[in-house]
Amino acid sequence: MRPLLVIALVGGCLAVVAPAFAGTYCVHQSGSCPAGSTDSGADLQSALDSAAGTSAPDTIDIGPGSYTRSGGFTYDSANAVDVIGAGRTQTTIRGQDANKAAIKFGPTASPSSSISQLAVQAAGQQGAIGILMTGGTVREVDVTSDPAIAFGGTGVGLNAATLRNSHVEMTSDDPGYVNGVNVGASGSSEIDDSTISSPYQGVTSNGALTIHRARISGFYGVGEEGAALTIDDSLVITTPLGPNPTPFGLLVGTTYGPQASANVQNTTIVNAASGGYGIDADTEGPNSGTEIDLNNSIVWGFGTTYIARHQQDQGTSYATVIPAHDDVNGDTNGISGSDMRSVDPDFVDAAHGDYHLRFDSPLIDVSSFTFPTESSTDLDGNPRTVDVKSNGTPRDIGAYEYQHRAPVVAASVSPSHGASGQVFTFDGSASSDPDDGDSIVSYDWSFDNGAHATGPIVSMPFTSTGTHTGTLTVTDSTGLQSTRSVSVTVDPPASQQETTGTVKLSGRPHSNGKTISLTIVCSGGPCNGTFAGTTTEQLHNGSIVGLQKRAKHKKKRVGIGSKRFSLAAGQKKTITLTINSRGRALLRRFHHLPTALTVALEQPNGKLKVASHKRLTVKPAKKHKKRK
């Protein structure tokens, strides 16, 4: 039910007093509202207007569906309101108009107001905006744009507001001057734990701005034009914009204020193309100044690393870049700092956007410099200081701290129960390493019968009855190890040993991207065995670089799945194995999976003998469009 208006007598006149209790408004396109909430139907603006008329904090719950309004949805009240969607994939607010926001809070909205758990799409118009927030918080939202968005379009506008745990991805057919996040000059704004990408400007600011743990990309990565900027534990990637060869990683200037500054800590600024400027301090006008302090950071891939520009005839104007404890390449224009280096960072996979440090990076444990206000975690949210080398300088350079974690071992056995002499398959192929760039380099099995074997998948028969154990030890590229044991139960042998038959393949193997199938015909006796698939990883410096054969690369065969089968004489059956997590990960990364298939039969002595083999290149599963 709707909150009642309270009528009071003031000075002999009737006055309307806003309700003083918190309320919940329910906006929905189908279904019903929870008991105790005010049903606003599908009219989001009506719910916003009602919340603005109260004097206590309110909540607006928006159900699944797409919501749009000419001129956009607006809220401008000192009364706090939380607008909460049903989830980023469930609730969408869409803009319609040029130079308008799909949803706008301000200019006098309460700093305690928030928008969360929904998606917003900026209109395909000039100057269109997704969210314009003054004084409040935008959190856990996805913001995109209609590709027709043009000049001045922005994903999120902040005025003394906060963007947190969100994803802003702008696309445009006319990308000039389309911004991911635009920060206004009033008050101080903040961006935390968010990903922002735009073809033109990732983040541009005219006011004070703090950025913690953000991933930002654009032709202009981050720009501050007249106030104080602080960035820590972040990744800034500059991207090409048509034929323009000069992207900027960080640009700080005095376009909208006499003084501008940037304090950059534990940040990686990289150029995905070539040329351009990494750090640019630029001063315009008389008696103005710009200073950029850069510490424990990487600036890599730019033609010019640093540039400081000011007009010599403009009074006491100045532009300064002060680096320390950084790793850079490119032209520094004579700008130097303390404890500087110019060595290849050894990123895990820069070509595919992975700028974590490899286990052998020269930037691991090279700094002890700390900041009073710095984050205690890196860009991934992992501990910022991990002392790997115990050399007195435990801090890494850049956005990511190498964690040096032990591999995660996963071991299984199939079957878990069998007869004496039966061959058991021990599978450790699902083992993994949690550190980007690290890989498992060895699989060592030991068994309680004294036997040993190597490889992710091995076979082992047991002749004595009872419980037997296989123990797998995996070692990663840094030498760290993890161990896990699995057990099988062995029964006495069958009173009669059946004769092993032979198999013949019928047709060709085929795959749907998730499984591999092969039809087998058994003749001459029972056919018990295993259908298995393997692929060959090509390794360079301990990292997987492909699945094609290259003479200079080391090779490592890995199992991608196996399936036991049992056929009677004369039986024809299609055997299907499920591609394991290792195989699926390789397929996602390289978009093909060259696979060697083997059919092995159990022999009377309990050993496996390969009866047939085939090759197949697995392609990703095709995605089918849903019918409207």
Secondary structure as a PSIPRED ss2 file (coil, helix, strand):
# PSIPRED VFORMAT (PSIPRED V4.0)

   1 M C   1.000  0.000  0.000
   2 R C   1.000  0.000  0.000
   3 P C   1.000  0.000  0.000
   4 L C   1.000  0.000  0.000
   5 L C   1.000  0.000  0.000
   6 V E   0.000  0.000  1.000
   7 I E   0.000  0.000  1.000
   8 A E   0.000  0.000  1.000
   9 L E   0.000  0.000  1.000
  10 V E   0.000  0.000  1.000
  11 G C   1.000  0.000  0.000
  12 G C   1.000  0.000  0.000
  13 C E   0.000  0.000  1.000
  14 L E   0.000  0.000  1.000
  15 A E   0.000  0.000  1.000
  16 V E   0.000  0.000  1.000
  17 V E   0.000  0.000  1.000
  18 A C   1.000  0.000  0.000
  19 P C   1.000  0.000  0.000
  20 A C   1.000  0.000  0.000
  21 F C   1.000  0.000  0.000
  22 A C   1.000  0.000  0.000
  23 G C   1.000  0.000  0.000
  24 T E   0.000  0.000  1.000
  25 Y E   0.000  0.000  1.000
  26 C E   0.000  0.000  1.000
  27 V E   0.000  0.000  1.000
  28 H C   1.000  0.000  0.000
  29 Q C   1.000  0.000  0.000
  30 S C   1.000  0.000  0.000
  31 G C   1.000  0.000  0.000
  32 S C   1.000  0.000  0.000
  33 C C   1.000  0.000  0.000
  34 P C   1.000  0.000  0.000
  35 A C   1.000  0.000  0.000
  36 G C   1.000  0.000  0.000
  37 S C   1.000  0.000  0.000
  38 T E   0.000  0.000  1.000
  39 D E   0.000  0.000  1.000
  40 S C   1.000  0.000  0.000
  41 G C   1.000  0.000  0.000
  42 A C   1.000  0.000  0.000
  43 D C   1.000  0.000  0.000
  44 L H   0.000  1.000  0.000
  45 Q H   0.000  1.000  0.000
  46 S H   0.000  1.000  0.000
  47 A H   0.000  1.000  0.000
  48 L H   0.000  1.000  0.000
  49 D H   0.000  1.000  0.000
  50 S H   0.000  1.000  0.000
  51 A H   0.000  1.000  0.000
  52 A H   0.000  1.000  0.000
  53 G C   1.000  0.000  0.000
  54 T C   1.000  0.000  0.000
  55 S C   1.000  0.000  0.000
  56 A C   1.000  0.000  0.000
  57 P C   1.000  0.000  0.000
  58 D E   0.000  0.000  1.000
  59 T E   0.000  0.000  1.000
  60 I E   0.000  0.000  1.000
  61 D E   0.000  0.000  1.000
  62 I E   0.000  0.000  1.000
  63 G C   1.000  0.000  0.000
  64 P C   1.000  0.000  0.000
  65 G E   0.000  0.000  1.000
  66 S E   0.000  0.000  1.000
  67 Y E   0.000  0.000  1.000
  68 T E   0.000  0.000  1.000
  69 R C   1.000  0.000  0.000
  70 S C   1.000  0.000  0.000
  71 G C   1.000  0.000  0.000
  72 G C   1.000  0.000  0.000
  73 F E   0.000  0.000  1.000
  74 T E   0.000  0.000  1.000
  75 Y E   0.000  0.000  1.000
  76 D C   1.000  0.000  0.000
  77 S C   1.000  0.000  0.000
  78 A C   1.000  0.000  0.000
  79 N C   1.000  0.000  0.000
  80 A C   1.000  0.000  0.000
  81 V E   0.000  0.000  1.000
  82 D E   0.000  0.000  1.000
  83 V E   0.000  0.000  1.000
  84 I E   0.000  0.000  1.000
  85 G C   1.000  0.000  0.000
  86 A C   1.000  0.000  0.000
  87 G C   1.000  0.000  0.000
  88 R C   1.000  0.000  0.000
  89 T C   1.000  0.000  0.000
  90 Q C   1.000  0.000  0.000
  91 T E   0.000  0.000  1.000
  92 T E   0.000  0.000  1.000
  93 I E   0.000  0.000  1.000
  94 R E   0.000  0.000  1.000
  95 G C   1.000  0.000  0.000
  96 Q C   1.000  0.000  0.000
  97 D C   1.000  0.000  0.000
  98 A C   1.000  0.000  0.000
  99 N C   1.000  0.000  0.000
 100 K C   1.000  0.000  0.000
 101 A E   0.000  0.000  1.000
 102 A E   0.000  0.000  1.000
 103 I E   0.000  0.000  1.000
 104 K E   0.000  0.000  1.000
 105 F E   0.000  0.000  1.000
 106 G C   1.000  0.000  0.000
 107 P C   1.000  0.000  0.000
 108 T C   1.000  0.000  0.000
 109 A C   1.000  0.000  0.000
 110 S C   1.000  0.000  0.000
 111 P C   1.000  0.000  0.000
 112 S C   1.000  0.000  0.000
 113 S C   1.000  0.000  0.000
 114 S E   0.000  0.000  1.000
 115 I E   0.000  0.000  1.000
 116 S E   0.000  0.000  1.000
 117 Q E   0.000  0.000  1.000
 118 L E   0.000  0.000  1.000
 119 A E   0.000  0.000  1.000
 120 V E   0.000  0.000  1.000
 121 Q E   0.000  0.000  1.000
 122 A E   0.000  0.000  1.000
 123 A C   1.000  0.000  0.000
 124 G C   1.000  0.000  0.000
 125 Q C   1.000  0.000  0.000
 126 Q E   0.000  0.000  1.000
 127 G C   1.000  0.000  0.000
 128 A C   1.000  0.000  0.000
 129 I E   0.000  0.000  1.000
 130 G E   0.000  0.000  1.000
 131 I E   0.000  0.000  1.000
 132 L E   0.000  0.000  1.000
 133 M E   0.000  0.000  1.000
 134 T E   0.000  0.000  1.000
 135 G C   1.000  0.000  0.000
 136 G C   1.000  0.000  0.000
 137 T E   0.000  0.000  1.000
 138 V E   0.000  0.000  1.000
 139 R E   0.000  0.000  1.000
 140 E E   0.000  0.000  1.000
 141 V E   0.000  0.000  1.000
 142 D E   0.000  0.000  1.000
 143 V E   0.000  0.000  1.000
 144 T E   0.000  0.000  1.000
 145 S E   0.000  0.000  1.000
 146 D C   1.000  0.000  0.000
 147 P C   1.000  0.000  0.000
 148 A C   1.000  0.000  0.000
 149 I C   1.000  0.000  0.000
 150 A E   0.000  0.000  1.000
 151 F C   1.000  0.000  0.000
 152 G C   1.000  0.000  0.000
 153 G C   1.000  0.000  0.000
 154 T E   0.000  0.000  1.000
 155 G E   0.000  0.000  1.000
 156 V E   0.000  0.000  1.000
 157 G E   0.000  0.000  1.000
 158 L E   0.000  0.000  1.000
 159 N E   0.000  0.000  1.000
 160 A C   1.000  0.000  0.000
 161 A C   1.000  0.000  0.000
 162 T E   0.000  0.000  1.000
 163 L E   0.000  0.000  1.000
 164 R E   0.000  0.000  1.000
 165 N C   1.000  0.000  0.000
 166 S C   1.000  0.000  0.000
 167 H E   0.000  0.000  1.000
 168 V E   0.000  0.000  1.000
 169 E E   0.000  0.000  1.000
 170 M C   1.000  0.000  0.000
 171 T C   1.000  0.000  0.000
 172 S C   1.000  0.000  0.000
 173 D C   1.000  0.000  0.000
 174 D C   1.000  0.000  0.000
 175 P C   1.000  0.000  0.000
 176 G C   1.000  0.000  0.000
 177 Y C   1.000  0.000  0.000
 178 V C   1.000  0.000  0.000
 179 N E   0.000  0.000  1.000
 180 G E   0.000  0.000  1.000
 181 V E   0.000  0.000  1.000
 182 N E   0.000  0.000  1.000
 183 V E   0.000  0.000  1.000
 184 G C   1.000  0.000  0.000
 185 A C   1.000  0.000  0.000
 186 S C   1.000  0.000  0.000
 187 G C   1.000  0.000  0.000
 188 S E   0.000  0.000  1.000
 189 S E   0.000  0.000  1.000
 190 E E   0.000  0.000  1.000
 191 I E   0.000  0.000  1.000
 192 D E   0.000  0.000  1.000
 193 D C   1.000  0.000  0.000
 194 S C   1.000  0.000  0.000
 195 T E   0.000  0.000  1.000
 196 I E   0.000  0.000  1.000
 197 S E   0.000  0.000  1.000
 198 S C   1.000  0.000  0.000
 199 P C   1.000  0.000  0.000
 200 Y C   1.000  0.000  0.000
 201 Q E   0.000  0.000  1.000
 202 G E   0.000  0.000  1.000
 203 V E   0.000  0.000  1.000
 204 T E   0.000  0.000  1.000
 205 S E   0.000  0.000  1.000
 206 N C   1.000  0.000  0.000
 207 G C   1.000  0.000  0.000
 208 A E   0.000  0.000  1.000
 209 L E   0.000  0.000  1.000
 210 T E   0.000  0.000  1.000
 211 I E   0.000  0.000  1.000
 212 H E   0.000  0.000  1.000
 213 R C   1.000  0.000  0.000
 214 A C   1.000  0.000  0.000
 215 R E   0.000  0.000  1.000
 216 I E   0.000  0.000  1.000
 217 S E   0.000  0.000  1.000
 218 G E   0.000  0.000  1.000
 219 F C   1.000  0.000  0.000
 220 Y E   0.000  0.000  1.000
 221 G E   0.000  0.000  1.000
 222 V E   0.000  0.000  1.000
 223 G E   0.000  0.000  1.000
 224 E E   0.000  0.000  1.000
 225 E C   1.000  0.000  0.000
 226 G C   1.000  0.000  0.000
 227 A C   1.000  0.000  0.000
 228 A E   0.000  0.000  1.000
 229 L E   0.000  0.000  1.000
 230 T E   0.000  0.000  1.000
 231 I E   0.000  0.000  1.000
 232 D E   0.000  0.000  1.000
 233 D C   1.000  0.000  0.000
 234 S C   1.000  0.000  0.000
 235 L E   0.000  0.000  1.000
 236 V E   0.000  0.000  1.000
 237 I E   0.000  0.000  1.000
 238 T E   0.000  0.000  1.000
 239 T C   1.000  0.000  0.000
 240 P C   1.000  0.000  0.000
 241 L E   0.000  0.000  1.000
 242 G C   1.000  0.000  0.000
 243 P C   1.000  0.000  0.000
 244 N E   0.000  0.000  1.000
 245 P C   1.000  0.000  0.000
 246 T C   1.000  0.000  0.000
 247 P C   1.000  0.000  0.000
 248 F E   0.000  0.000  1.000
 249 G E   0.000  0.000  1.000
 250 L E   0.000  0.000  1.000
 251 L E   0.000  0.000  1.000
 252 V E   0.000  0.000  1.000
 253 G E   0.000  0.000  1.000
 254 T C   1.000  0.000  0.000
 255 T C   1.000  0.000  0.000
 256 Y C   1.000  0.000  0.000
 257 G C   1.000  0.000  0.000
 258 P C   1.000  0.000  0.000
 259 Q E   0.000  0.000  1.000
 260 A E   0.000  0.000  1.000
 261 S E   0.000  0.000  1.000
 262 A E   0.000  0.000  1.000
 263 N E   0.000  0.000  1.000
 264 V E   0.000  0.000  1.000
 265 Q E   0.000  0.000  1.000
 266 N C   1.000  0.000  0.000
 267 T C   1.000  0.000  0.000
 268 T E   0.000  0.000  1.000
 269 I E   0.000  0.000  1.000
 270 V E   0.000  0.000  1.000
 271 N E   0.000  0.000  1.000
 272 A C   1.000  0.000  0.000
 273 A C   1.000  0.000  0.000
 274 S C   1.000  0.000  0.000
 275 G C   1.000  0.000  0.000
 276 G C   1.000  0.000  0.000
 277 Y E   0.000  0.000  1.000
 278 G E   0.000  0.000  1.000
 279 I E   0.000  0.000  1.000
 280 D E   0.000  0.000  1.000
 281 A E   0.000  0.000  1.000
 282 D E   0.000  0.000  1.000
 283 T C   1.000  0.000  0.000
 284 E C   1.000  0.000  0.000
 285 G C   1.000  0.000  0.000
 286 P C   1.000  0.000  0.000
 287 N C   1.000  0.000  0.000
 288 S C   1.000  0.000  0.000
 289 G E   0.000  0.000  1.000
 290 T E   0.000  0.000  1.000
 291 E E   0.000  0.000  1.000
 292 I E   0.000  0.000  1.000
 293 D E   0.000  0.000  1.000
 294 L E   0.000  0.000  1.000
 295 N E   0.000  0.000  1.000
 296 N C   1.000  0.000  0.000
 297 S C   1.000  0.000  0.000
 298 I E   0.000  0.000  1.000
 299 V E   0.000  0.000  1.000
 300 W E   0.000  0.000  1.000
 301 G C   1.000  0.000  0.000
 302 F C   1.000  0.000  0.000
 303 G C   1.000  0.000  0.000
 304 T E   0.000  0.000  1.000
 305 T E   0.000  0.000  1.000
 306 Y E   0.000  0.000  1.000
 307 I E   0.000  0.000  1.000
 308 A E   0.000  0.000  1.000
 309 R E   0.000  0.000  1.000
 310 H C   1.000  0.000  0.000
 311 Q C   1.000  0.000  0.000
 312 Q C   1.000  0.000  0.000
 313 D C   1.000  0.000  0.000
 314 Q C   1.000  0.000  0.000
 315 G C   1.000  0.000  0.000
 316 T C   1.000  0.000  0.000
 317 S C   1.000  0.000  0.000
 318 Y E   0.000  0.000  1.000
 319 A E   0.000  0.000  1.000
 320 T E   0.000  0.000  1.000
 321 V E   0.000  0.000  1.000
 322 I E   0.000  0.000  1.000
 323 P E   0.000  0.000  1.000
 324 A E   0.000  0.000  1.000
 325 H C   1.000  0.000  0.000
 326 D C   1.000  0.000  0.000
 327 D E   0.000  0.000  1.000
 328 V E   0.000  0.000  1.000
 329 N C   1.000  0.000  0.000
 330 G C   1.000  0.000  0.000
 331 D E   0.000  0.000  1.000
 332 T C   1.000  0.000  0.000
 333 N C   1.000  0.000  0.000
 334 G C   1.000  0.000  0.000
 335 I C   1.000  0.000  0.000
 336 S C   1.000  0.000  0.000
 337 G C   1.000  0.000  0.000
 338 S E   0.000  0.000  1.000
 339 D C   1.000  0.000  0.000
 340 M C   1.000  0.000  0.000
 341 R E   0.000  0.000  1.000
 342 S C   1.000  0.000  0.000
 343 V C   1.000  0.000  0.000
 344 D C   1.000  0.000  0.000
 345 P C   1.000  0.000  0.000
 346 D C   1.000  0.000  0.000
 347 F E   0.000  0.000  1.000
 348 V E   0.000  0.000  1.000
 349 D E   0.000  0.000  1.000
 350 A H   0.000  1.000  0.000
 351 A H   0.000  1.000  0.000
 352 H H   0.000  1.000  0.000
 353 G C   1.000  0.000  0.000
 354 D E   0.000  0.000  1.000
 355 Y E   0.000  0.000  1.000
 356 H E   0.000  0.000  1.000
 357 L E   0.000  0.000  1.000
 358 R C   1.000  0.000  0.000
 359 F C   1.000  0.000  0.000
 360 D C   1.000  0.000  0.000
 361 S C   1.000  0.000  0.000
 362 P C   1.000  0.000  0.000
 363 L C   1.000  0.000  0.000
 364 I C   1.000  0.000  0.000
 365 D C   1.000  0.000  0.000
 366 V C   1.000  0.000  0.000
 367 S E   0.000  0.000  1.000
 368 S C   1.000  0.000  0.000
 369 F C   1.000  0.000  0.000
 370 T C   1.000  0.000  0.000
 371 F C   1.000  0.000  0.000
 372 P C   1.000  0.000  0.000
 373 T C   1.000  0.000  0.000
 374 E C   1.000  0.000  0.000
 375 S C   1.000  0.000  0.000
 376 S C   1.000  0.000  0.000
 377 T E   0.000  0.000  1.000
 378 D C   1.000  0.000  0.000
 379 L C   1.000  0.000  0.000
 380 D C   1.000  0.000  0.000
 381 G C   1.000  0.000  0.000
 382 N C   1.000  0.000  0.000
 383 P E   0.000  0.000  1.000
 384 R C   1.000  0.000  0.000
 385 T C   1.000  0.000  0.000
 386 V C   1.000  0.000  0.000
 387 D C   1.000  0.000  0.000
 388 V C   1.000  0.000  0.000
 389 K C   1.000  0.000  0.000
 390 S C   1.000  0.000  0.000
 391 N C   1.000  0.000  0.000
 392 G C   1.000  0.000  0.000
 393 T C   1.000  0.000  0.000
 394 P C   1.000  0.000  0.000
 395 R E   0.000  0.000  1.000
 396 D C   1.000  0.000  0.000
 397 I C   1.000  0.000  0.000
 398 G C   1.000  0.000  0.000
 399 A C   1.000  0.000  0.000
 400 Y C   1.000  0.000  0.000
 401 E C   1.000  0.000  0.000
 402 Y C   1.000  0.000  0.000
 403 Q C   1.000  0.000  0.000
 404 H C   1.000  0.000  0.000
 405 R C   1.000  0.000  0.000
 406 A C   1.000  0.000  0.000
 407 P C   1.000  0.000  0.000
 408 V E   0.000  0.000  1.000
 409 V C   1.000  0.000  0.000
 410 A C   1.000  0.000  0.000
 411 A C   1.000  0.000  0.000
 412 S E   0.000  0.000  1.000
 413 V E   0.000  0.000  1.000
 414 S E   0.000  0.000  1.000
 415 P C   1.000  0.000  0.000
 416 S C   1.000  0.000  0.000
 417 H E   0.000  0.000  1.000
 418 G E   0.000  0.000  1.000
 419 A E   0.000  0.000  1.000
 420 S C   1.000  0.000  0.000
 421 G C   1.000  0.000  0.000
 422 Q C   1.000  0.000  0.000
 423 V E   0.000  0.000  1.000
 424 F E   0.000  0.000  1.000
 425 T E   0.000  0.000  1.000
 426 F E   0.000  0.000  1.000
 427 D E   0.000  0.000  1.000
 428 G C   1.000  0.000  0.000
 429 S C   1.000  0.000  0.000
 430 A C   1.000  0.000  0.000
 431 S C   1.000  0.000  0.000
 432 S E   0.000  0.000  1.000
 433 D C   1.000  0.000  0.000
 434 P C   1.000  0.000  0.000
 435 D C   1.000  0.000  0.000
 436 D C   1.000  0.000  0.000
 437 G C   1.000  0.000  0.000
 438 D C   1.000  0.000  0.000
 439 S C   1.000  0.000  0.000
 440 I E   0.000  0.000  1.000
 441 V E   0.000  0.000  1.000
 442 S E   0.000  0.000  1.000
 443 Y E   0.000  0.000  1.000
 444 D E   0.000  0.000  1.000
 445 W E   0.000  0.000  1.000
 446 S E   0.000  0.000  1.000
 447 F E   0.000  0.000  1.000
 448 D C   1.000  0.000  0.000
 449 N C   1.000  0.000  0.000
 450 G C   1.000  0.000  0.000
 451 A C   1.000  0.000  0.000
 452 H E   0.000  0.000  1.000
 453 A E   0.000  0.000  1.000
 454 T E   0.000  0.000  1.000
 455 G C   1.000  0.000  0.000
 456 P C   1.000  0.000  0.000
 457 I E   0.000  0.000  1.000
 458 V E   0.000  0.000  1.000
 459 S E   0.000  0.000  1.000
 460 M E   0.000  0.000  1.000
 461 P E   0.000  0.000  1.000
 462 F C   1.000  0.000  0.000
 463 T C   1.000  0.000  0.000
 464 S C   1.000  0.000  0.000
 465 T C   1.000  0.000  0.000
 466 G E   0.000  0.000  1.000
 467 T E   0.000  0.000  1.000
 468 H E   0.000  0.000  1.000
 469 T E   0.000  0.000  1.000
 470 G E   0.000  0.000  1.000
 471 T E   0.000  0.000  1.000
 472 L E   0.000  0.000  1.000
 473 T E   0.000  0.000  1.000
 474 V E   0.000  0.000  1.000
 475 T E   0.000  0.000  1.000
 476 D E   0.000  0.000  1.000
 477 S C   1.000  0.000  0.000
 478 T C   1.000  0.000  0.000
 479 G C   1.000  0.000  0.000
 480 L C   1.000  0.000  0.000
 481 Q E   0.000  0.000  1.000
 482 S E   0.000  0.000  1.000
 483 T E   0.000  0.000  1.000
 484 R E   0.000  0.000  1.000
 485 S E   0.000  0.000  1.000
 486 V E   0.000  0.000  1.000
 487 S E   0.000  0.000  1.000
 488 V E   0.000  0.000  1.000
 489 T E   0.000  0.000  1.000
 490 V E   0.000  0.000  1.000
 491 D E   0.000  0.000  1.000
 492 P C   1.000  0.000  0.000
 493 P C   1.000  0.000  0.000
 494 A C   1.000  0.000  0.000
 495 S C   1.000  0.000  0.000
 496 Q C   1.000  0.000  0.000
 497 Q C   1.000  0.000  0.000
 498 E C   1.000  0.000  0.000
 499 T C   1.000  0.000  0.000
 500 T C   1.000  0.000  0.000
 501 G C   1.000  0.000  0.000
 502 T E   0.000  0.000  1.000
 503 V E   0.000  0.000  1.000
 504 K E   0.000  0.000  1.000
 505 L E   0.000  0.000  1.000
 506 S E   0.000  0.000  1.000
 507 G E   0.000  0.000  1.000
 508 R E   0.000  0.000  1.000
 509 P E   0.000  0.000  1.000
 510 H E   0.000  0.000  1.000
 511 S E   0.000  0.000  1.000
 512 N C   1.000  0.000  0.000
 513 G C   1.000  0.000  0.000
 514 K C   1.000  0.000  0.000
 515 T E   0.000  0.000  1.000
 516 I E   0.000  0.000  1.000
 517 S E   0.000  0.000  1.000
 518 L E   0.000  0.000  1.000
 519 T E   0.000  0.000  1.000
 520 I E   0.000  0.000  1.000
 521 V E   0.000  0.000  1.000
 522 C E   0.000  0.000  1.000
 523 S E   0.000  0.000  1.000
 524 G C   1.000  0.000  0.000
 525 G C   1.000  0.000  0.000
 526 P C   1.000  0.000  0.000
 527 C E   0.000  0.000  1.000
 528 N E   0.000  0.000  1.000
 529 G E   0.000  0.000  1.000
 530 T E   0.000  0.000  1.000
 531 F E   0.000  0.000  1.000
 532 A E   0.000  0.000  1.000
 533 G E   0.000  0.000  1.000
 534 T E   0.000  0.000  1.000
 535 T E   0.000  0.000  1.000
 536 T E   0.000  0.000  1.000
 537 E E   0.000  0.000  1.000
 538 Q E   0.000  0.000  1.000
 539 L E   0.000  0.000  1.000
 540 H E   0.000  0.000  1.000
 541 N C   1.000  0.000  0.000
 542 G C   1.000  0.000  0.000
 543 S E   0.000  0.000  1.000
 544 I E   0.000  0.000  1.000
 545 V E   0.000  0.000  1.000
 546 G E   0.000  0.000  1.000
 547 L C   1.000  0.000  0.000
 548 Q C   1.000  0.000  0.000
 549 K C   1.000  0.000  0.000
 550 R C   1.000  0.000  0.000
 551 A C   1.000  0.000  0.000
 552 K C   1.000  0.000  0.000
 553 H C   1.000  0.000  0.000
 554 K E   0.000  0.000  1.000
 555 K E   0.000  0.000  1.000
 556 K E   0.000  0.000  1.000
 557 R E   0.000  0.000  1.000
 558 V E   0.000  0.000  1.000
 559 G E   0.000  0.000  1.000
 560 I E   0.000  0.000  1.000
 561 G E   0.000  0.000  1.000
 562 S E   0.000  0.000  1.000
 563 K E   0.000  0.000  1.000
 564 R E   0.000  0.000  1.000
 565 F E   0.000  0.000  1.000
 566 S E   0.000  0.000  1.000
 567 L E   0.000  0.000  1.000
 568 A C   1.000  0.000  0.000
 569 A C   1.000  0.000  0.000
 570 G C   1.000  0.000  0.000
 571 Q C   1.000  0.000  0.000
 572 K E   0.000  0.000  1.000
 573 K E   0.000  0.000  1.000
 574 T E   0.000  0.000  1.000
 575 I E   0.000  0.000  1.000
 576 T E   0.000  0.000  1.000
 577 L E   0.000  0.000  1.000
 578 T E   0.000  0.000  1.000
 579 I C   1.000  0.000  0.000
 580 N C   1.000  0.000  0.000
 581 S H   0.000  1.000  0.000
 582 R H   0.000  1.000  0.000
 583 G H   0.000  1.000  0.000
 584 R H   0.000  1.000  0.000
 585 A H   0.000  1.000  0.000
 586 L H   0.000  1.000  0.000
 587 L H   0.000  1.000  0.000
 588 R H   0.000  1.000  0.000
 589 R H   0.000  1.000  0.000
 590 F H   0.000  1.000  0.000
 591 H C   1.000  0.000  0.000
 592 H C   1.000  0.000  0.000
 593 L E   0.000  0.000  1.000
 594 P E   0.000  0.000  1.000
 595 T E   0.000  0.000  1.000
 596 A E   0.000  0.000  1.000
 597 L E   0.000  0.000  1.000
 598 T E   0.000  0.000  1.000
 599 V E   0.000  0.000  1.000
 600 A E   0.000  0.000  1.000
 601 L E   0.000  0.000  1.000
 602 E E   0.000  0.000  1.000
 603 Q C   1.000  0.000  0.000
 604 P C   1.000  0.000  0.000
 605 N C   1.000  0.000  0.000
 606 G C   1.000  0.000  0.000
 607 K C   1.000  0.000  0.000
 608 L E   0.000  0.000  1.000
 609 K E   0.000  0.000  1.000
 610 V E   0.000  0.000  1.000
 611 A E   0.000  0.000  1.000
 612 S E   0.000  0.000  1.000
 613 H E   0.000  0.000  1.000
 614 K E   0.000  0.000  1.000
 615 R E   0.000  0.000  1.000
 616 L E   0.000  0.000  1.000
 617 T E   0.000  0.000  1.000
 618 V E   0.000  0.000  1.000
 619 K C   1.000  0.000  0.000
 620 P C   1.000  0.000  0.000
 621 A C   1.000  0.000  0.000
 622 K C   1.000  0.000  0.000
 623 K C   1.000  0.000  0.000
 624 H C   1.000  0.000  0.000
 625 K C   1.000  0.000  0.000
 626 K C   1.000  0.000  0.000
 627 R C   1.000  0.000  0.000
 628 K C   1.000  0.000  0.000
